Amino acid sequence: MNSSEKAGQALSFLNKYSPKEYGKYLEFTKQLAALDAIPHKQLELIMVACGVMSQCEMCIALHVEGAASMGATKEEITQAAFMAVAMGGSPKLMYMTYVYDALEDLFG
């Protein structure tokens, strides 16, 4: 099971065991996305960087996939991830492995 599948499973558990709280969280994030001040591709690239900053393997996988689905290139995704490394230093650099794993899954 890859990281994206693990994330899907984690979200399914949240929906099953904490539907009220998870539903409120989804409502909040949908409201933010609906503002449309930032194009969705750029939002996904920001979320890639946030995933690296948060050191969340599943977040990285989901948002690399999301960015790619919005037309982001490998180079754009890599640059977004490296911006987090630039801000976070060596601990964030180690999470580039997950970015490359997700890119390999998507782009080969």
N, CA and C atoms as a LAMMPS dump frame, in Angstrom:
ITEM: TIMESTEP
0
ITEM: NUMBER OF ATOMS
324
ITEM: BOX BOUNDS ff ff ff
-5.0000000000000000e+02 5.0000000000000000e+02
-5.0000000000000000e+02 5.0000000000000000e+02
-5.0000000000000000e+02 5.0000000000000000e+02
ITEM: ATOMS id mol type element x y z
1 1 1 N 0.843 -1.171 0
2 1 2 C 0 0 0
3 1 3 C 0.895 1.243 0
4 2 1 N 0.682 2.144 -0.987
5 2 2 C 1.499 3.356 -1.025
6 2 3 C 0.937 4.414 -0.073
7 3 1 N 1.653 5.522 0.062
8 3 2 C 1.273 6.551 1.035
9 3 3 C -0.078 7.176 0.729
10 4 1 N -0.39 7.325 -0.536
11 4 2 C -1.679 7.893 -0.921
12 4 3 C -2.821 6.966 -0.487
13 5 1 N -2.63 5.677 -0.659
14 5 2 C -3.635 4.702 -0.224
15 5 3 C -3.755 4.69 1.304
16 6 1 N -2.614 4.805 1.994
17 6 2 C -2.642 4.868 3.459
18 6 3 C -3.418 6.098 3.922
19 7 1 N -3.227 7.213 3.228
20 7 2 C -3.942 8.436 3.588
21 7 3 C -5.436 8.256 3.378
22 8 1 N -5.804 7.643 2.273
23 8 2 C -7.218 7.381 2.019
24 8 3 C -7.83 6.519 3.109
25 9 1 N -7.081 5.527 3.547
26 9 2 C -7.549 4.657 4.624
27 9 3 C -7.702 5.445 5.93
28 10 1 N -6.742 6.303 6.225
29 10 2 C -6.813 7.116 7.446
30 10 3 C -8.034 8.032 7.407
31 11 1 N -8.298 8.637 6.251
32 11 2 C -9.455 9.52 6.123
33 11 3 C -10.761 8.733 6.247
34 12 1 N -10.779 7.52 5.728
35 12 2 C -11.964 6.663 5.87
36 12 3 C -12.227 6.338 7.337
37 13 1 N -11.174 6.071 8.094
38 13 2 C -11.327 5.805 9.523
39 13 3 C -11.886 7.038 10.238
40 14 1 N -11.347 8.214 9.885
41 14 2 C -11.86 9.442 10.497
42 14 3 C -13.345 9.614 10.209
43 15 1 N -13.721 9.378 8.96
44 15 2 C -15.115 9.524 8.567
45 15 3 C -16.006 8.519 9.297
46 16 1 N -15.486 7.317 9.518
47 16 2 C -16.266 6.273 10.19
48 16 3 C -16.391 6.525 11.691
49 17 1 N -15.265 6.861 12.334
50 17 2 C -15.244 6.94 13.788
51 17 3 C -15.46 8.348 14.355
52 18 1 N -15.254 9.365 13.546
53 18 2 C -15.459 10.748 13.995
54 18 3 C -16.12 11.558 12.883
55 19 1 N -17.285 11.121 12.422
56 19 2 C -17.895 11.77 11.262
57 19 3 C -18.236 13.242 11.486
58 20 1 N -18.669 13.592 12.688
59 20 2 C -19.024 14.989 12.974
60 20 3 C -17.797 15.894 12.878
61 21 1 N -16.742 15.516 13.581
62 21 2 C -15.528 16.327 13.596
63 21 3 C -14.873 16.373 12.223
64 22 1 N -14.802 15.217 11.576
65 22 2 C -14.198 15.155 10.241
66 22 3 C -15.028 15.965 9.247
67 23 1 N -16.338 15.882 9.367
68 23 2 C -17.215 16.657 8.487
69 23 3 C -17.001 18.153 8.645
70 24 1 N -16.843 18.609 9.875
71 24 2 C -16.587 20.04 10.133
72 24 3 C -15.239 20.456 9.549
73 25 1 N -14.248 19.582 9.697
74 25 2 C -12.932 19.874 9.12
75 25 3 C -13.035 19.992 7.596
76 26 1 N -13.735 19.058 6.953
77 26 2 C -13.9 19.115 5.502
78 26 3 C -14.642 20.373 5.071
79 27 1 N -15.661 20.739 5.836
80 27 2 C -16.416 21.958 5.542
81 27 3 C -15.497 23.185 5.578
82 28 1 N -14.664 23.254 6.6
83 28 2 C -13.717 24.359 6.742
84 28 3 C -12.756 24.422 5.564
85 29 1 N -12.158 23.294 5.207
86 29 2 C -11.184 23.305 4.117
87 29 3 C -11.847 23.602 2.774
88 30 1 N -13.084 23.16 2.579
89 30 2 C -13.813 23.474 1.343
90 30 3 C -14.114 24.963 1.251
91 31 1 N -14.435 25.589 2.389
92 31 2 C -14.671 27.032 2.396
93 31 3 C -13.401 27.792 2.02
94 32 1 N -12.275 27.341 2.52
95 32 2 C -11.008 27.986 2.174
96 32 3 C -10.712 27.854 0.681
97 33 1 N -10.899 26.658 0.148
98 33 2 C -10.637 26.422 -1.272
99 33 3 C -11.585 27.218 -2.151
100 34 1 N -12.799 27.451 -1.689
101 34 2 C -13.805 28.16 -2.48
102 34 3 C -13.521 29.656 -2.6
103 35 1 N -12.602 30.17 -1.829
104 35 2 C -12.283 31.597 -1.909
105 35 3 C -11.755 31.982 -3.287
106 36 1 N -11.108 31.043 -3.964
107 36 2 C -10.598 31.229 -5.327
108 36 3 C -9.612 32.384 -5.489
109 37 1 N -9.013 32.836 -4.411
110 37 2 C -7.987 33.877 -4.526
111 37 3 C -6.699 33.308 -5.112
112 38 1 N -6.458 32.031 -4.882
113 38 2 C -5.263 31.348 -5.391
114 38 3 C -5.752 30.2 -6.27
115 39 1 N -5.242 30.095 -7.49
116 39 2 C -5.654 28.981 -8.36
117 39 3 C -5.368 27.625 -7.697
118 40 1 N -6.227 26.651 -7.986
119 40 2 C -6.147 25.346 -7.319
120 40 3 C -4.806 24.645 -7.512
121 41 1 N -4.191 24.783 -8.672
122 41 2 C -2.87 24.164 -8.876
123 41 3 C -1.861 24.75 -7.885
124 42 1 N -1.871 26.065 -7.721
125 42 2 C -0.941 26.686 -6.782
126 42 3 C -1.262 26.279 -5.346
127 43 1 N -2.557 26.135 -5.021
128 43 2 C -2.913 25.668 -3.675
129 43 3 C -2.329 24.29 -3.403
130 44 1 N -2.422 23.408 -4.384
131 44 2 C -1.858 22.064 -4.192
132 44 3 C -0.34 22.114 -4.038
133 45 1 N 0.319 22.998 -4.776
134 45 2 C 1.769 23.144 -4.619
135 45 3 C 2.115 23.673 -3.226
136 46 1 N 1.32 24.611 -2.737
137 46 2 C 1.52 25.1 -1.371
138 46 3 C 1.337 23.953 -0.384
139 47 1 N 0.344 23.116 -0.636
140 47 2 C 0.084 21.998 0.266
141 47 3 C 1.206 20.955 0.215
142 48 1 N 1.845 20.803 -0.94
143 48 2 C 3.033 19.93 -1.007
144 48 3 C 4.083 20.47 -0.04
145 49 1 N 4.34 21.776 -0.127
146 49 2 C 5.336 22.389 0.766
147 49 3 C 4.916 22.248 2.22
148 50 1 N 3.63 22.429 2.498
149 50 2 C 3.137 22.266 3.876
150 50 3 C 3.311 20.826 4.353
151 51 1 N 3.096 19.874 3.471
152 51 2 C 3.291 18.47 3.827
153 51 3 C 4.73 18.178 4.212
154 52 1 N 5.672 18.762 3.453
155 52 2 C 7.095 18.593 3.778
156 52 3 C 7.397 19.284 5.11
157 53 1 N 6.894 20.511 5.28
158 53 2 C 7.142 21.242 6.535
159 53 3 C 6.572 20.492 7.735
160 54 1 N 5.424 19.845 7.541
161 54 2 C 4.78 19.115 8.628
162 54 3 C 5.356 17.723 8.821
163 55 1 N 6.219 17.321 7.902
164 55 2 C 6.819 15.996 7.923
165 55 3 C 5.741 14.908 7.937
166 56 1 N 4.773 15.07 7.034
167 56 2 C 3.638 14.15 6.939
168 56 3 C 3.703 13.402 5.609
169 57 1 N 4.13 12.162 5.663
170 57 2 C 4.287 11.339 4.461
171 57 3 C 2.977 11.228 3.686
172 58 1 N 1.884 11.004 4.387
173 58 2 C 0.593 10.846 3.707
174 58 3 C 0.135 12.159 3.077
175 59 1 N 0.374 13.284 3.752
176 59 2 C 0.02 14.594 3.189
177 59 3 C 0.812 14.853 1.918
178 60 1 N 2.087 14.523 1.948
179 60 2 C 2.937 14.704 0.774
180 60 3 C 2.36 13.914 -0.394
181 61 1 N 2.059 12.646 -0.17
182 61 2 C 1.55 11.803 -1.249
183 61 3 C 0.24 12.345 -1.815
184 62 1 N -0.681 12.726 -0.938
185 62 2 C -1.977 13.237 -1.397
186 62 3 C -1.823 14.522 -2.204
187 63 1 N -0.966 15.42 -1.739
188 63 2 C -0.867 16.722 -2.403
189 63 3 C 0.046 16.698 -3.627
190 64 1 N 1.018 15.794 -3.675
191 64 2 C 1.755 15.589 -4.926
192 64 3 C 0.771 15.085 -5.981
193 65 1 N -0.065 14.129 -5.595
194 65 2 C -1.079 13.61 -6.508
195 65 3 C -2.059 14.71 -6.919
196 66 1 N -2.483 15.515 -5.946
197 66 2 C -3.405 16.613 -6.247
198 66 3 C -2.798 17.644 -7.174
199 67 1 N -1.54 17.997 -6.935
200 67 2 C -0.866 18.969 -7.797
201 67 3 C -0.727 18.427 -9.207
202 68 1 N -0.337 17.164 -9.319
203 68 2 C -0.196 16.546 -10.64
204 68 3 C -1.534 16.517 -11.368
205 69 1 N -2.608 16.239 -10.638
206 69 2 C -3.934 16.184 -11.273
207 69 3 C -4.388 17.558 -11.755
208 70 1 N -3.816 18.612 -11.186
209 70 2 C -4.134 19.976 -11.61
210 70 3 C -3.182 20.468 -12.701
211 71 1 N -2.285 19.57 -13.158
212 71 2 C -1.388 19.916 -14.251
213 71 3 C 0.008 20.346 -13.843
214 72 1 N 0.326 20.247 -12.561
215 72 2 C 1.679 20.608 -12.118
216 72 3 C 2.686 19.603 -12.662
217 73 1 N 3.84 20.09 -13.033
218 73 2 C 4.909 19.239 -13.543
219 73 3 C 5.744 18.702 -12.385
220 74 1 N 6.566 17.718 -12.692
221 74 2 C 7.5 17.2 -11.688
222 74 3 C 8.385 18.328 -11.164
223 75 1 N 8.81 19.195 -12.078
224 75 2 C 9.708 20.288 -11.698
225 75 3 C 9.009 21.277 -10.77
226 76 1 N 7.746 21.596 -11.032
227 76 2 C 7.007 22.514 -10.156
228 76 3 C 6.807 21.896 -8.776
229 77 1 N 6.465 20.627 -8.74
230 77 2 C 6.246 19.939 -7.465
231 77 3 C 7.546 19.871 -6.671
232 78 1 N 8.629 19.551 -7.358
233 78 2 C 9.93 19.478 -6.695
234 78 3 C 10.342 20.836 -6.149
235 79 1 N 10.131 21.895 -6.934
236 79 2 C 10.48 23.235 -6.461
237 79 3 C 9.662 23.613 -5.232
238 80 1 N 8.364 23.325 -5.248
239 80 2 C 7.523 23.627 -4.087
240 80 3 C 8.048 22.901 -2.852
241 81 1 N 8.395 21.635 -3.009
242 81 2 C 8.906 20.856 -1.881
243 81 3 C 10.232 21.414 -1.376
244 82 1 N 11.099 21.801 -2.304
245 82 2 C 12.397 22.341 -1.896
246 82 3 C 12.269 23.706 -1.228
247 83 1 N 11.201 24.444 -1.5
248 83 2 C 10.99 25.698 -0.783
249 83 3 C 10.776 25.417 0.701
250 84 1 N 10.08 24.33 1
251 84 2 C 9.904 23.935 2.4
252 84 3 C 11.242 23.535 3.01
253 85 1 N 12.056 22.842 2.243
254 85 2 C 13.394 22.46 2.726
255 85 3 C 14.21 23.71 3.023
256 86 1 N 14.121 24.706 2.137
257 86 2 C 14.873 25.951 2.332
258 86 3 C 14.46 26.638 3.635
259 87 1 N 13.185 26.557 3.967
260 87 2 C 12.689 27.186 5.184
261 87 3 C 12.901 26.325 6.425
262 88 1 N 12.938 24.994 6.254
263 88 2 C 12.964 24.099 7.403
264 88 3 C 14.268 23.385 7.666
265 89 1 N 15.193 23.425 6.703
266 89 2 C 16.493 22.824 6.919
267 89 3 C 16.542 21.31 6.763
268 90 1 N 17.566 20.731 7.346
269 90 2 C 17.881 19.313 7.171
270 90 3 C 16.747 18.358 7.522
271 91 1 N 15.998 18.571 8.61
272 91 2 C 14.909 17.625 8.883
273 91 3 C 13.907 17.557 7.738
274 92 1 N 13.656 18.673 7.094
275 92 2 C 12.715 18.688 5.969
276 92 3 C 13.335 18.041 4.733
277 93 1 N 14.629 18.161 4.586
278 93 2 C 15.333 17.554 3.462
279 93 3 C 15.104 16.046 3.429
280 94 1 N 15.046 15.431 4.585
281 94 2 C 14.838 13.987 4.655
282 94 3 C 13.478 13.584 4.088
283 95 1 N 12.51 14.483 4.133
284 95 2 C 11.174 14.18 3.624
285 95 3 C 11.056 14.323 2.111
286 96 1 N 12.103 14.783 1.465
287 96 2 C 12.113 14.812 -0.004
288 96 3 C 12.005 13.396 -0.564
289 97 1 N 12.446 12.411 0.206
290 97 2 C 12.312 11.015 -0.211
291 97 3 C 10.865 10.695 -0.539
292 98 1 N 9.942 11.171 0.282
293 98 2 C 8.52 10.893 0.065
294 98 3 C 7.979 11.64 -1.159
295 99 1 N 8.514 12.819 -1.407
296 99 2 C 8.125 13.559 -2.616
297 99 3 C 8.549 12.756 -3.842
298 100 1 N 9.788 12.299 -3.838
299 100 2 C 10.283 11.528 -4.983
300 100 3 C 9.542 10.201 -5.135
301 101 1 N 9.201 9.559 -4.033
302 101 2 C 8.407 8.32 -4.11
303 101 3 C 7.054 8.583 -4.765
304 102 1 N 6.387 9.651 -4.339
305 102 2 C 5.074 9.981 -4.906
306 102 3 C 5.196 10.362 -6.379
307 103 1 N 6.233 11.102 -6.732
308 103 2 C 6.444 11.474 -8.133
309 103 3 C 6.718 10.233 -8.979
310 104 1 N 7.485 9.311 -8.434
311 104 2 C 7.777 8.065 -9.151
312 104 3 C 6.489 7.274 -9.394
313 105 1 N 5.619 7.225 -8.379
314 105 2 C 4.342 6.536 -8.533
315 105 3 C 3.504 7.157 -9.65
316 106 1 N 3.543 8.484 -9.765
317 106 2 C 2.7 9.181 -10.734
318 106 3 C 3.313 9.308 -12.115
319 107 1 N 4.585 9.651 -12.161
320 107 2 C 5.231 9.978 -13.437
321 107 3 C 6.159 8.874 -13.952
322 108 1 N 6.464 7.898 -13.104
323 108 2 C 7.359 6.824 -13.512
324 108 3 C 8.815 7.171 -13.476
